[in-house]
Each structure stands twice: as C-alpha cells, then as structure tokens.
C-alpha cells in the first residue's frame, strides 16, 4: 500500500509517516518521489512546504533493498490498512 517511514523527532522520539504508493508517478501532481542511492547518508527524507502547507516529499533510500533500512510491514489478515489513507505528512518533528 506504500512506504512506512520511521524517524527520530527533534524531541528524540520515534515517529512514523505513511507514504501511499498513490503519491508516486503522478507527473506534476506527484506528492512523492523516490531516489535510490548508496552511502552513509542513506536513507533520509526531505519534506517540501509551500506557504506553510505540505507540497511534496522525497525519499532517498538505499539501493540495496536487502539492507537493514528496508523491511516488510506486517498487516493483520483481512483488516484494511487505513493508515495509508493520508493527505499530507505529520507535523511532529
């Protein structure tokens, strides 16, 4: 359904953002891009705001999908995952 991004906030707390697949590959209407690369700086997330509102984000991910930063989120059988029904990103940084 999408990517689950876990990150540390400025208050040293773990937070989670859900980025649905529907945000990608929409041309100029895309809310998200994914960029593959390698090195000690990967993975990271950049969020772009325009006039104080969420505009789009970029996920910079490790090109090695078997690396430690990748995983598969579990889902309870038969339960739809509404966590990916989002319009923007959380504001908790």
N, C-alpha and C positions, 0 to 999 in steps of 0.2 A: 504494500500500500504506500510505502515511502521510506524515508530515512529517519531514524531516531538519532538525534544528535545530543549527546550528553556533554555538559561543560561545567566548569567551575565559575561561579559568580565572583564579583568583586568582594563579596562577604564570605568567601571560602566555603560556599555551599554548592552542592551538586544540583544542577538544574537540567531539564530535558526540553528539547524543542522537537516537534514533529513536522517533517517537511514532506508533504504528499508528492507522489510522482506526478500528479496533475500540474504542479507548479513548473515542471521542466518541459522543454521542447515546444513552447508555445510562441516562438518567434519573438516579436517585440512585446508580446503580452506575458512572457515568461516571468514568473516570480522568483525563479531559482535557476542557477547554473551549477554544474559540477565540473571541476577541473582536477584531473589526475596528475600526480607528480610523485616525487620521492625526495627524501632528505629529512633532516632532523626537525624541520619546521612543519611537517605534515603530521596529522591533519589540522586544519583550522577552518574557521567560519568567519565570513565578513558579512555584516548586515548593512544595507544602504537605506538611509532615511531621506525623504524629500518633504520639506515643510513640516517636519516633526512627525511624519507618518511613515510606516513601513512601505518601502518601494520594492526591493528585491534582495536576495542574498546569493552568496557564492560559497559553495562547499569546496574546499581544497582538500582532497582526500588522497591517501596513499594508494599508488597504482597497484601495489601488491595486496590484492583483496584477501589473501590468506594471512596477512599481518595482524598484529594484536589490536589495531584500532578498528578492525572490522568484526562483525558478528551478525548473528541472525536473532532478531527479537522473537520471543515466543508469544503465541496467541492462544487463548483458550479455545478449544474446539467449539465451533458453532456460534461463537459470540462475535458480532461485527465490531471492528475496532474504530470507534468514532473519534479516537484521539487524532486521527489524520484529517478530520473534518475541521480544518482551521483556515482562517482568512489572513492571518499575519503571525508574526513571531511574538513570543512572550517578552515583556519588558524588564524581566528580572536579570539584571547584570550585576 
